[in-house]
Amino acid sequence: MTDDAFVPGENMGGRRFVLATDLDGTFLGGSEEDRKRLYDWIEENRSTIGLIFVTGRDPKFIAELCEGGVPWPEYVVGDVGTTIARIENKTVEPIITLEEEIAETWNDGGDKVRAALADEPGLTLQETEFRYRVSYDLDPAEFDHATCDKVRDLGFDPLASDNRFFDVLPRGISKGPSIKRLVSHLGVEPNKVLCAGDTLNDLSMLECGLPAVAVGGSEAALLDRVAPLSHVYIAKGVGAAGILEAVAELDLHDTPEG
């Protein structure tokens, strides 16, 4: 049952703990039992726990997911960091002041990117149209890594992750800079945050200096990059179990027994 004292989005700076989590493989990862344990714990402690989704997923997916029983976040860093939004009446509402730099940097670049990469091998354009990014499904057997140089020459940043996805992002914009911008905007003390992820598109978030966890089952390339970072905890528990493991190990909040 949701904490009766909880008012979504209010007093994030006063919460004991804020979870900033990726979805696929992380918040949605692990066993059904582990996910239920994590979700029930969040709902029972809403007045002391803040919840932010930091994901490559778009607002429509997030709304459908939460209508299906996953805890609603209070804020969203979506679209691989190119959306920064608040949840208002179960709707994802972009925070315009936090997205100004993202929009300016992107400069309506979608058509330019799609035209330049139309014939690149190993890339299949995703049907969803995003505001400040272009995304593709990636075939690693066909992909030409020179495509990354082409993207940089266009003035954008390439991001390949999980050996399945390829994103073109505004230069300098990704999950890490956007979650730091949101945390600062909300007045949350950095040491109260836990960033959780499992693939290379979470790398900038795990590298950004906030306390972080790479959950069990993470992409090997991500683990190689974060292993030297003292602020990143490497969990054994997969997905949801890894999040609770890190919360307990880093003493960020009381956790459920069992």
C-alpha positions in Angstrom: 0.0 0.0 0.0 1.3 3.5 -0.9 2.5 5.6 2.0 -0.3 8.0 3.0 2.1 10.8 3.5 3.4 10.6 0.0 2.7 13.5 -2.4 4.2 12.7 -5.8 7.1 15.0 -6.7 7.0 17.0 -3.5 10.1 17.5 -1.3 12.4 15.3 -3.3 15.3 17.2 -1.6 14.0 16.1 1.8 13.8 12.4 1.0 16.1 10.0 2.7 17.0 8.3 -0.5 16.3 8.7 -4.3 16.6 5.8 -6.7 17.5 6.9 -10.3 17.1 3.7 -12.3 17.3 2.3 -15.8 14.3 0.1 -16.7 15.1 -2.9 -19.0 17.4 -5.3 -17.3 17.6 -3.2 -14.1 14.3 -2.1 -12.5 12.5 -4.6 -14.7 15.2 -7.2 -14.4 15.5 -10.2 -12.1 12.9 -12.7 -10.9 9.2 -11.8 -10.4 9.7 -12.3 -6.6 12.6 -9.9 -6.5 10.7 -7.3 -8.6 7.7 -7.5 -6.2 10.0 -7.2 -3.2 11.5 -4.0 -4.6 8.3 -2.5 -5.8 6.4 -3.2 -2.6 9.3 -1.7 -0.6 9.2 1.5 -2.6 5.4 1.9 -2.3 5.5 1.3 1.4 8.2 4.0 1.9 7.1 6.7 -0.6 7.5 9.5 1.9 11.3 8.7 2.3 12.1 7.2 -1.1 12.1 9.2 -4.4 11.8 7.4 -7.7 13.3 8.6 -11.0 13.3 6.5 -14.2 16.5 7.0 -16.3 15.8 5.1 -19.5 16.1 4.9 -23.2 12.4 4.3 -23.3 9.9 7.0 -24.5 7.1 8.5 -22.4 4.4 6.4 -24.0 6.1 3.2 -23.0 6.6 4.5 -19.4 2.9 5.3 -19.0 1.8 1.9 -20.3 4.3 0.2 -18.1 3.1 1.9 -14.9 -0.6 1.5 -15.8 0.3 -2.2 -15.8 1.4 -2.3 -12.2 5.0 -1.0 -12.0 5.5 1.9 -9.5 5.0 5.3 -11.0 8.2 7.4 -10.9 8.0 11.0 -9.9 10.4 12.2 -12.6 11.8 10.7 -15.8 15.0 11.1 -17.6 13.9 9.4 -20.8 15.0 8.9 -24.4 18.6 8.2 -23.3 18.8 11.5 -21.5 17.1 13.7 -24.1 13.9 14.0 -22.2 13.7 15.5 -18.6 10.2 15.4 -17.3 7.9 15.3 -14.3 4.9 13.0 -13.9 1.7 15.0 -13.7 -1.6 13.1 -13.3 0.1 10.0 -14.7 1.3 11.9 -17.7 5.0 12.5 -18.6 5.3 16.3 -18.8 8.7 17.7 -20.1 10.4 20.3 -17.9 11.0 22.9 -20.5 13.6 24.9 -18.6 15.8 21.7 -18.2 15.4 20.7 -21.8 16.3 24.1 -23.4 20.0 23.1 -23.9 19.0 19.7 -25.2 16.7 21.2 -27.8 19.2 23.9 -28.9 22.0 21.3 -29.2 19.8 19.0 -31.3 18.7 21.9 -33.5 16.0 19.8 -35.2 18.7 17.4 -36.4 16.4 14.3 -37.0 16.0 14.7 -40.7 19.7 15.4 -41.2 20.6 12.2 -39.3 18.1 10.0 -41.0 19.2 11.1 -44.4 22.9 10.7 -43.7 22.5 7.2 -42.2 19.8 5.9 -44.6 22.1 3.4 -46.3 24.5 2.5 -43.4 24.9 -1.2 -43.0 23.6 -2.9 -39.9 21.2 -0.2 -38.9 17.4 -0.4 -39.0 15.5 2.8 -38.1 13.1 2.4 -35.2 9.5 3.3 -35.9 9.1 5.5 -32.9 9.9 9.2 -33.6 11.8 10.8 -30.8 12.0 14.6 -30.2 15.8 15.0 -29.7 17.3 11.7 -30.9 17.3 9.1 -33.7 17.4 5.4 -32.8 18.2 2.3 -34.7 18.2 -1.5 -34.1 21.7 -2.7 -34.7 23.0 -5.9 -36.4 26.5 -6.3 -35.1 27.4 -8.6 -37.9 26.7 -6.0 -40.5 27.5 -2.8 -38.6 30.4 -0.6 -39.8 32.1 1.2 -37.0 33.0 4.0 -39.4 29.3 5.0 -38.9 30.3 6.4 -35.5 32.8 8.8 -37.1 30.1 9.9 -39.6 27.8 10.7 -36.7 30.5 12.7 -35.0 31.3 14.6 -38.2 27.6 15.6 -38.3 28.0 17.2 -34.9 26.2 14.5 -32.9 27.2 11.7 -30.5 26.8 8.0 -31.4 25.9 5.4 -28.7 25.9 1.7 -29.3 24.6 -0.5 -26.4 23.9 -4.1 -25.6 25.2 -5.0 -29.1 21.6 -4.4 -30.3 20.9 -0.7 -30.3 22.4 2.4 -31.9 21.4 6.0 -30.8 22.3 9.3 -32.3 22.2 12.0 -29.5 22.8 15.7 -29.2 26.5 16.4 -28.6 27.2 16.1 -24.9 23.7 14.9 -23.9 23.1 11.5 -22.4 21.8 9.9 -19.2 24.6 11.2 -16.9 24.5 14.9 -17.6 20.7 14.9 -17.6 20.3 13.1 -14.3 22.8 15.4 -12.7 20.9 18.4 -14.0 17.6 17.0 -12.6 19.1 16.1 -9.2 20.5 19.6 -8.9 17.2 21.2 -10.0 15.3 19.2 -7.3 17.8 20.1 -4.5 18.7 16.5 -3.8 22.0 15.9 -2.1 24.2 13.8 -4.4 25.1 11.3 -1.7 21.4 10.4 -1.3 21.0 9.2 -4.9 21.7 5.7 -6.3 22.0 5.4 -10.1 21.3 1.9 -11.3 22.0 0.4 -14.7 23.1 -2.6 -16.7 24.2 -1.6 -20.3 26.5 0.8 -22.0 23.7 3.3 -22.5 23.9 3.6 -18.7 27.6 4.3 -18.7 27.4 8.1 -18.5 25.0 7.8 -15.6 27.2 5.4 -13.7 30.3 7.5 -14.5 28.8 10.9 -13.5 30.0 10.7 -9.9 26.7 10.0 -8.1 26.6 6.8 -6.1 25.8 4.0 -8.5 25.3 0.2 -9.0 25.9 -2.0 -12.0 23.4 -4.8 -11.3 24.1 -8.5 -11.7 23.8 -9.6 -15.3 25.2 -6.3 -16.6 26.7 -6.0 -20.1 30.4 -7.1 -19.9 31.6 -4.0 -21.6 29.8 -1.8 -19.0 31.5 -3.7 -16.2 34.9 -3.3 -17.7 34.4 0.5 -17.8 33.0 0.9 -14.3 35.2 -1.6 -12.5 37.9 1.0 -11.6 35.3 3.5 -10.3 35.2 3.6 -6.5 31.7 5.1 -6.4 30.2 2.3 -8.4 29.0 -0.9 -6.6 29.1 -4.1 -8.6 26.1 -6.2 -7.5 25.7 -9.9 -7.6 21.9 -9.8 -7.5 20.3 -9.5 -11.0 18.1 -6.6 -11.8 15.8 -5.6 -8.9 17.7 -7.8 -6.4 20.9 -5.9 -7.3 19.3 -2.6 -6.6 18.2 -3.7 -3.1 21.6 -5.3 -2.5 23.3 -1.9 -3.3 20.9 0.1 -1.1 21.7 -2.2 1.8 25.5 -2.3 1.2 25.8 1.5 0.8 23.4 2.1 3.8 21.2 4.4 1.8 17.9 3.3 3.4 16.5 0.4 5.5 15.6 -2.5 3.2 13.1 -5.4 3.5 14.3 -8.5 5.2 14.7 -11.8 3.3 
